């Protein structure tokens, strides 16, 4: 495993870490025994950061991680999120009482006295223009309920605004071969301020595994079925906002670049690690085999300039018109 500095926290985190949305909800059927086995395998392979949220399975993901902590003697970081318990995403919902209640609920779910890091969970853009909300988070740090805080964002605009606040330690943002824009300006600014970056949705909801086809189907409770057009939350969370058929076309061209013996998922994760501003990518996994495939990406050689240029050209041709200016 490779480890990278996580902003100003003093943490060194595994460059391939683990996203725990899939073990909570919204990705079809899940088995807790298999989910725990997947997390155990991640720790065996050197993963030391797991990303979750209080709404993943209404806290189920957090509670599974608490079980994992009891079963392991080795330490690891747990970063969670707060804000999506609001029935409607409005700035007025981010009150002191609500933020405190959400944090205390995560403390109970994770069975800990202090959360490692809490991220605001894709709040409205307007929130980033309300410094008093970040002041509440400062108070929660002072109260000993959390060590650090950061944000999970939809838009580059939000990321750039967030890191103006001096105690924002991290930004979680969608970054993958279908989402290039964060690398244009945001990465440079984050590095200047020593802000950790978690690359989320690194495999574009499975599109960049190369396993999906035009005939693939998804369960009723899988967001790849019910959120194709943003019916439940931001459409950018599903296939990175790329039209399904267009994504399949782009994937076919990317496959031609993948070396023998390498999976497309590994190749896609290795592309993300080409950017030193990224602290870690957080692919999800519901099975140990998926964890192993993802973690093996760190052993791949660096992509060549020609490969990087070709990926950019594929992005420009297929993907850029749909997503670049939107997020």
C-alpha beads as a LAMMPS data file, in Angstrom:
LAMMPS data file: protein, C-alpha beads

327 atoms
326 bonds

1 atom types
1 bond types

-500.0 500.0 xlo xhi
-500.0 500.0 ylo yhi
-500.0 500.0 zlo zhi

Masses

1 110.0

Atoms # bond

1 1 1 0.000 0.000 0.000
2 1 1 1.055 3.575 -0.663
3 1 1 0.418 6.311 1.914
4 1 1 -0.019 10.028 1.372
5 1 1 -0.237 13.048 3.640
6 1 1 -3.792 14.044 4.499
7 1 1 -3.685 17.815 4.514
8 1 1 -2.592 19.396 7.795
9 1 1 -3.950 16.635 10.034
10 1 1 -0.666 14.802 10.393
11 1 1 -2.340 11.650 9.080
12 1 1 -0.788 9.479 6.407
13 1 1 -3.627 7.680 4.664
14 1 1 -3.741 4.780 2.238
15 1 1 -3.936 6.143 -1.292
16 1 1 -6.611 3.533 -1.977
17 1 1 -9.031 3.720 0.904
18 1 1 -12.585 2.403 1.247
19 1 1 -15.958 4.032 0.640
20 1 1 -18.757 2.527 2.759
21 1 1 -21.862 3.810 0.967
22 1 1 -22.471 0.466 -0.730
23 1 1 -22.499 -1.491 2.538
24 1 1 -25.153 0.832 3.917
25 1 1 -27.781 1.311 1.226
26 1 1 -28.696 2.369 -2.318
27 1 1 -26.554 -0.184 -4.136
28 1 1 -28.869 -3.171 -4.212
29 1 1 -28.708 -6.233 -1.975
30 1 1 -26.014 -6.290 0.686
31 1 1 -24.930 -8.942 3.179
32 1 1 -23.464 -7.770 6.489
33 1 1 -21.194 -10.795 6.847
34 1 1 -19.725 -10.188 3.412
35 1 1 -19.472 -6.445 4.062
36 1 1 -17.497 -7.054 7.254
37 1 1 -15.278 -9.518 5.405
38 1 1 -14.628 -6.855 2.767
39 1 1 -13.638 -4.304 5.412
40 1 1 -11.393 -6.829 7.165
41 1 1 -9.695 -7.561 3.864
42 1 1 -9.176 -3.849 3.281
43 1 1 -7.391 -3.505 6.603
44 1 1 -5.323 -6.623 5.847
45 1 1 -4.129 -4.943 2.651
46 1 1 -3.098 -1.733 4.399
47 1 1 -6.206 0.421 3.995
48 1 1 -6.378 2.767 6.989
49 1 1 -9.272 5.096 6.117
50 1 1 -12.949 4.264 5.708
51 1 1 -15.419 6.882 4.514
52 1 1 -19.059 6.674 5.572
53 1 1 -22.050 8.897 6.374
54 1 1 -24.839 9.026 8.906
55 1 1 -27.451 8.441 6.182
56 1 1 -25.879 5.353 4.599
57 1 1 -28.542 2.841 5.552
58 1 1 -29.786 5.334 8.173
59 1 1 -26.627 4.708 10.204
60 1 1 -26.206 1.036 9.305
61 1 1 -22.856 1.657 7.627
62 1 1 -21.531 3.473 10.705
63 1 1 -22.724 0.690 13.007
64 1 1 -20.990 -1.955 10.884
65 1 1 -17.758 0.021 11.143
66 1 1 -18.191 0.077 14.934
67 1 1 -18.374 -3.733 14.816
68 1 1 -15.214 -3.785 12.722
69 1 1 -13.377 -1.693 15.300
70 1 1 -14.268 -4.201 17.987
71 1 1 -12.931 -7.048 15.880
72 1 1 -9.598 -5.424 14.987
73 1 1 -6.719 -4.359 17.157
74 1 1 -5.139 -2.194 14.457
75 1 1 -6.252 1.414 14.285
76 1 1 -7.760 3.139 11.264
77 1 1 -9.417 6.456 10.509
78 1 1 -13.167 6.761 10.085
79 1 1 -14.448 9.843 8.288
80 1 1 -18.186 10.380 8.281
81 1 1 -20.606 13.004 7.010
82 1 1 -23.527 15.040 8.297
83 1 1 -26.316 17.102 6.792
84 1 1 -28.331 14.741 4.625
85 1 1 -30.745 13.956 7.443
86 1 1 -32.487 17.201 6.583
87 1 1 -35.789 16.615 4.766
88 1 1 -34.859 19.495 2.472
89 1 1 -31.411 20.858 1.730
90 1 1 -31.621 24.452 2.937
91 1 1 -28.987 26.515 4.708
92 1 1 -31.420 27.238 7.533
93 1 1 -31.303 23.538 8.441
94 1 1 -27.644 23.728 9.413
95 1 1 -28.312 25.016 12.916
96 1 1 -26.203 24.490 16.008
97 1 1 -28.815 22.106 17.408
98 1 1 -29.020 20.058 14.218
99 1 1 -25.269 19.822 13.675
100 1 1 -24.757 18.812 17.298
101 1 1 -27.541 16.225 17.099
102 1 1 -26.128 14.693 13.927
103 1 1 -22.617 14.519 15.374
104 1 1 -23.862 12.944 18.593
105 1 1 -25.828 10.358 16.616
106 1 1 -22.683 9.390 14.702
107 1 1 -20.779 9.175 17.975
108 1 1 -23.343 6.636 19.199
109 1 1 -23.389 4.711 15.917
110 1 1 -19.605 4.484 15.813
111 1 1 -19.395 3.870 19.572
112 1 1 -16.675 6.434 20.101
113 1 1 -16.113 9.552 22.193
114 1 1 -14.684 11.672 19.371
115 1 1 -15.146 11.488 15.608
116 1 1 -11.948 11.518 13.551
117 1 1 -13.372 13.814 10.880
118 1 1 -16.844 15.020 9.955
119 1 1 -17.660 16.337 6.491
120 1 1 -20.655 18.472 5.608
121 1 1 -22.532 16.190 3.227
122 1 1 -23.011 18.057 -0.051
123 1 1 -24.900 21.017 1.407
124 1 1 -26.382 23.803 -0.750
125 1 1 -23.876 26.059 -2.487
126 1 1 -25.131 29.034 -0.473
127 1 1 -23.932 27.428 2.763
128 1 1 -20.310 28.123 1.844
129 1 1 -21.080 31.821 2.135
130 1 1 -22.168 31.467 5.780
131 1 1 -19.072 31.542 8.006
132 1 1 -21.147 31.096 11.146
133 1 1 -21.811 27.471 10.187
134 1 1 -18.096 26.754 10.096
135 1 1 -17.890 28.498 13.449
136 1 1 -20.297 25.891 14.844
137 1 1 -17.976 23.163 13.590
138 1 1 -15.058 24.928 15.294
139 1 1 -17.041 24.829 18.531
140 1 1 -17.693 21.100 18.126
141 1 1 -13.949 20.554 17.751
142 1 1 -13.339 22.618 20.890
143 1 1 -15.962 20.545 22.711
144 1 1 -14.028 17.381 21.876
145 1 1 -16.774 15.818 19.758
146 1 1 -14.645 15.761 16.598
147 1 1 -10.970 16.112 15.801
148 1 1 -11.271 17.684 12.381
149 1 1 -13.868 18.688 9.827
150 1 1 -14.106 19.004 6.084
151 1 1 -16.680 19.084 3.316
152 1 1 -18.055 16.804 0.641
153 1 1 -19.017 18.848 -2.397
154 1 1 -20.767 18.563 -5.728
155 1 1 -19.136 21.529 -7.469
156 1 1 -15.629 22.881 -7.894
157 1 1 -17.022 26.305 -6.961
158 1 1 -18.026 24.909 -3.564
159 1 1 -14.625 23.308 -3.047
160 1 1 -12.780 26.539 -3.796
161 1 1 -14.998 28.500 -1.423
162 1 1 -14.752 25.892 1.342
163 1 1 -10.969 25.949 1.534
164 1 1 -11.042 29.670 2.270
165 1 1 -12.118 28.657 5.785
166 1 1 -8.903 28.070 7.741
167 1 1 -10.032 24.962 9.614
168 1 1 -11.446 23.023 6.668
169 1 1 -9.010 20.126 6.602
170 1 1 -10.348 18.133 3.679
171 1 1 -12.537 18.202 0.599
172 1 1 -14.253 15.162 -0.821
173 1 1 -15.039 15.658 -4.494
174 1 1 -16.000 13.535 -7.496
175 1 1 -12.839 12.946 -9.509
176 1 1 -12.349 10.227 -12.075
177 1 1 -11.730 9.710 -15.791
178 1 1 -15.219 11.137 -16.393
179 1 1 -14.682 14.182 -14.143
180 1 1 -11.487 16.123 -14.899
181 1 1 -12.404 19.624 -13.837
182 1 1 -11.125 19.488 -10.214
183 1 1 -7.581 19.114 -11.555
184 1 1 -7.780 22.349 -13.555
185 1 1 -7.621 24.810 -10.633
186 1 1 -8.895 23.311 -7.405
187 1 1 -6.041 20.840 -6.897
188 1 1 -3.455 23.610 -7.141
189 1 1 -5.299 25.744 -4.585
190 1 1 -5.837 22.807 -2.224
191 1 1 -2.141 21.967 -2.303
192 1 1 -1.238 25.571 -1.502
193 1 1 -3.473 25.418 1.576
194 1 1 -2.459 21.851 2.471
195 1 1 -5.998 20.511 2.252
196 1 1 -6.581 16.771 2.001
197 1 1 -8.533 15.514 -1.011
198 1 1 -10.694 12.405 -1.098
199 1 1 -11.548 11.392 -4.658
200 1 1 -15.066 10.030 -4.476
201 1 1 -17.090 8.125 -7.079
202 1 1 -13.723 7.072 -8.523
203 1 1 -15.234 4.364 -10.732
204 1 1 -18.244 6.412 -11.905
205 1 1 -20.782 4.174 -10.126
206 1 1 -19.249 1.075 -11.696
207 1 1 -19.157 2.419 -15.235
208 1 1 -15.346 2.517 -15.108
209 1 1 -15.093 -1.127 -14.120
210 1 1 -15.950 -2.012 -17.705
211 1 1 -18.450 -4.607 -16.498
212 1 1 -21.620 -2.712 -17.392
213 1 1 -23.352 -3.158 -20.731
214 1 1 -26.363 -1.763 -22.540
215 1 1 -28.417 -4.631 -21.118
216 1 1 -27.275 -4.301 -17.490
217 1 1 -30.095 -3.980 -14.982
218 1 1 -30.110 -2.656 -11.425
219 1 1 -32.253 -3.408 -8.392
220 1 1 -35.097 -1.093 -7.445
221 1 1 -33.125 0.127 -4.404
222 1 1 -29.947 0.793 -6.433
223 1 1 -29.410 4.494 -7.218
224 1 1 -28.190 3.487 -10.669
225 1 1 -31.814 2.622 -11.304
226 1 1 -33.756 5.240 -9.343
227 1 1 -31.465 8.282 -9.712
228 1 1 -30.535 8.154 -13.406
229 1 1 -31.927 11.650 -13.920
230 1 1 -31.419 13.077 -10.435
231 1 1 -34.806 12.038 -9.099
232 1 1 -33.555 11.531 -5.524
233 1 1 -30.319 13.525 -5.256
234 1 1 -27.789 15.232 -7.495
235 1 1 -27.609 13.404 -10.804
236 1 1 -23.832 13.799 -10.713
237 1 1 -23.686 11.098 -8.031
238 1 1 -24.879 8.477 -10.533
239 1 1 -22.428 7.572 -13.318
240 1 1 -20.792 10.948 -12.564
241 1 1 -23.671 12.645 -14.361
242 1 1 -22.793 11.067 -17.706
243 1 1 -25.523 9.701 -19.941
244 1 1 -25.402 5.893 -19.677
245 1 1 -25.011 5.153 -23.372
246 1 1 -22.360 7.853 -23.800
247 1 1 -20.449 6.447 -20.852
248 1 1 -20.419 2.987 -22.404
249 1 1 -19.015 4.411 -25.645
250 1 1 -16.203 6.193 -23.806
251 1 1 -15.408 3.094 -21.767
252 1 1 -14.961 1.021 -24.922
253 1 1 -12.248 3.418 -26.098
254 1 1 -10.568 3.539 -22.683
255 1 1 -10.432 -0.273 -22.590
256 1 1 -8.022 -0.208 -25.527
257 1 1 -5.474 1.549 -23.285
258 1 1 -5.554 -0.991 -20.463
259 1 1 -2.444 -3.230 -20.327
260 1 1 -2.814 -7.016 -20.314
261 1 1 -3.471 -8.486 -16.886
262 1 1 -4.876 -5.206 -15.549
263 1 1 -8.561 -4.560 -14.892
264 1 1 -10.208 -1.376 -16.074
265 1 1 -11.064 -0.550 -12.451
266 1 1 -7.395 -0.762 -11.484
267 1 1 -6.411 1.358 -14.473
268 1 1 -9.040 3.982 -13.576
269 1 1 -7.843 4.138 -9.967
270 1 1 -4.206 4.368 -11.051
271 1 1 -5.170 7.328 -13.255
272 1 1 -6.497 9.127 -10.174
273 1 1 -3.251 8.439 -8.292
274 1 1 -1.323 10.206 -11.052
275 1 1 -2.438 13.451 -9.386
276 1 1 -0.298 14.146 -6.286
277 1 1 -2.898 16.533 -4.854
278 1 1 -5.181 13.538 -4.219
279 1 1 -4.741 12.101 -0.735
280 1 1 -6.802 9.010 -1.440
281 1 1 -9.405 7.501 -3.719
282 1 1 -12.356 5.885 -1.940
283 1 1 -13.846 3.162 -4.147
284 1 1 -16.720 1.260 -2.609
285 1 1 -16.703 -2.512 -2.205
286 1 1 -19.224 -5.047 -0.958
287 1 1 -16.989 -8.119 -1.308
288 1 1 -13.370 -8.964 -0.422
289 1 1 -12.564 -9.667 -4.078
290 1 1 -13.548 -6.113 -5.014
291 1 1 -11.316 -4.733 -2.273
292 1 1 -8.378 -6.781 -3.546
293 1 1 -8.898 -5.633 -7.115
294 1 1 -9.026 -2.007 -6.037
295 1 1 -5.988 -2.162 -3.763
296 1 1 -3.861 -3.783 -6.469
297 1 1 -4.066 -0.506 -8.384
298 1 1 -1.253 0.924 -6.249
299 1 1 1.180 -1.615 -7.693
300 1 1 0.635 -0.578 -11.303
301 1 1 3.280 1.504 -13.069
302 1 1 2.533 5.146 -13.744
303 1 1 0.477 5.851 -16.817
304 1 1 2.467 7.123 -19.777
305 1 1 2.100 10.607 -21.194
306 1 1 0.485 9.044 -24.256
307 1 1 -2.090 7.218 -22.111
308 1 1 -2.876 10.381 -20.163
309 1 1 -3.258 12.395 -23.373
310 1 1 -5.549 9.784 -24.912
311 1 1 -7.763 9.695 -21.836
312 1 1 -8.015 13.472 -21.994
313 1 1 -8.970 13.274 -25.661
314 1 1 -11.680 10.694 -24.939
315 1 1 -12.978 12.921 -22.145
316 1 1 -13.017 15.948 -24.428
317 1 1 -14.886 14.086 -27.147
318 1 1 -17.522 12.229 -25.138
319 1 1 -17.741 13.552 -21.599
320 1 1 -16.755 17.209 -21.401
321 1 1 -19.893 18.559 -23.118
322 1 1 -22.126 16.859 -20.532
323 1 1 -20.317 17.504 -17.252
324 1 1 -17.425 19.920 -17.342
325 1 1 -19.193 23.226 -16.771
326 1 1 -22.038 21.753 -14.712
327 1 1 -19.932 20.645 -11.759

Bonds

1 1 1 2
2 1 2 3
3 1 3 4
4 1 4 5
5 1 5 6
6 1 6 7
7 1 7 8
8 1 8 9
9 1 9 10
10 1 10 11
11 1 11 12
12 1 12 13
13 1 13 14
14 1 14 15
15 1 15 16
16 1 16 17
17 1 17 18
18 1 18 19
19 1 19 20
20 1 20 21
21 1 21 22
22 1 22 23
23 1 23 24
24 1 24 25
25 1 25 26
26 1 26 27
27 1 27 28
28 1 28 29
29 1 29 30
30 1 30 31
31 1 31 32
32 1 32 33
33 1 33 34
34 1 34 35
35 1 35 36
36 1 36 37
37 1 37 38
38 1 38 39
39 1 39 40
40 1 40 41
41 1 41 42
42 1 42 43
43 1 43 44
44 1 44 45
45 1 45 46
46 1 46 47
47 1 47 48
48 1 48 49
49 1 49 50
50 1 50 51
51 1 51 52
52 1 52 53
53 1 53 54
54 1 54 55
55 1 55 56
56 1 56 57
57 1 57 58
58 1 58 59
59 1 59 60
60 1 60 61
61 1 61 62
62 1 62 63
63 1 63 64
64 1 64 65
65 1 65 66
66 1 66 67
67 1 67 68
68 1 68 69
69 1 69 70
70 1 70 71
71 1 71 72
72 1 72 73
73 1 73 74
74 1 74 75
75 1 75 76
76 1 76 77
77 1 77 78
78 1 78 79
79 1 79 80
80 1 80 81
81 1 81 82
82 1 82 83
83 1 83 84
84 1 84 85
85 1 85 86
86 1 86 87
87 1 87 88
88 1 88 89
89 1 89 90
90 1 90 91
91 1 91 92
92 1 92 93
93 1 93 94
94 1 94 95
95 1 95 96
96 1 96 97
97 1 97 98
98 1 98 99
99 1 99 100
100 1 100 101
101 1 101 102
102 1 102 103
103 1 103 104
104 1 104 105
105 1 105 106
106 1 106 107
107 1 107 108
108 1 108 109
109 1 109 110
110 1 110 111
111 1 111 112
112 1 112 113
113 1 113 114
114 1 114 115
115 1 115 116
116 1 116 117
117 1 117 118
118 1 118 119
119 1 119 120
120 1 120 121
121 1 121 122
122 1 122 123
123 1 123 124
124 1 124 125
125 1 125 126
126 1 126 127
127 1 127 128
128 1 128 129
129 1 129 130
130 1 130 131
131 1 131 132
132 1 132 133
133 1 133 134
134 1 134 135
135 1 135 136
136 1 136 137
137 1 137 138
138 1 138 139
139 1 139 140
140 1 140 141
141 1 141 142
142 1 142 143
143 1 143 144
144 1 144 145
145 1 145 146
146 1 146 147
147 1 147 148
148 1 148 149
149 1 149 150
150 1 150 151
151 1 151 152
152 1 152 153
153 1 153 154
154 1 154 155
155 1 155 156
156 1 156 157
157 1 157 158
158 1 158 159
159 1 159 160
160 1 160 161
161 1 161 162
162 1 162 163
163 1 163 164
164 1 164 165
165 1 165 166
166 1 166 167
167 1 167 168
168 1 168 169
169 1 169 170
170 1 170 171
171 1 171 172
172 1 172 173
173 1 173 174
174 1 174 175
175 1 175 176
176 1 176 177
177 1 177 178
178 1 178 179
179 1 179 180
180 1 180 181
181 1 181 182
182 1 182 183
183 1 183 184
184 1 184 185
185 1 185 186
186 1 186 187
187 1 187 188
188 1 188 189
189 1 189 190
190 1 190 191
191 1 191 192
192 1 192 193
193 1 193 194
194 1 194 195
195 1 195 196
196 1 196 197
197 1 197 198
198 1 198 199
199 1 199 200
200 1 200 201
201 1 201 202
202 1 202 203
203 1 203 204
204 1 204 205
205 1 205 206
206 1 206 207
207 1 207 208
208 1 208 209
209 1 209 210
210 1 210 211
211 1 211 212
212 1 212 213
213 1 213 214
214 1 214 215
215 1 215 216
216 1 216 217
217 1 217 218
218 1 218 219
219 1 219 220
220 1 220 221
221 1 221 222
222 1 222 223
223 1 223 224
224 1 224 225
225 1 225 226
226 1 226 227
227 1 227 228
228 1 228 229
229 1 229 230
230 1 230 231
231 1 231 232
232 1 232 233
233 1 233 234
234 1 234 235
235 1 235 236
236 1 236 237
237 1 237 238
238 1 238 239
239 1 239 240
240 1 240 241
241 1 241 242
242 1 242 243
243 1 243 244
244 1 244 245
245 1 245 246
246 1 246 247
247 1 247 248
248 1 248 249
249 1 249 250
250 1 250 251
251 1 251 252
252 1 252 253
253 1 253 254
254 1 254 255
255 1 255 256
256 1 256 257
257 1 257 258
258 1 258 259
259 1 259 260
260 1 260 261
261 1 261 262
262 1 262 263
263 1 263 264
264 1 264 265
265 1 265 266
266 1 266 267
267 1 267 268
268 1 268 269
269 1 269 270
270 1 270 271
271 1 271 272
272 1 272 273
273 1 273 274
274 1 274 275
275 1 275 276
276 1 276 277
277 1 277 278
278 1 278 279
279 1 279 280
280 1 280 281
281 1 281 282
282 1 282 283
283 1 283 284
284 1 284 285
285 1 285 286
286 1 286 287
287 1 287 288
288 1 288 289
289 1 289 290
290 1 290 291
291 1 291 292
292 1 292 293
293 1 293 294
294 1 294 295
295 1 295 296
296 1 296 297
297 1 297 298
298 1 298 299
299 1 299 300
300 1 300 301
301 1 301 302
302 1 302 303
303 1 303 304
304 1 304 305
305 1 305 306
306 1 306 307
307 1 307 308
308 1 308 309
309 1 309 310
310 1 310 311
311 1 311 312
312 1 312 313
313 1 313 314
314 1 314 315
315 1 315 316
316 1 316 317
317 1 317 318
318 1 318 319
319 1 319 320
320 1 320 321
321 1 321 322
322 1 322 323
323 1 323 324
324 1 324 325
325 1 325 326
326 1 326 327
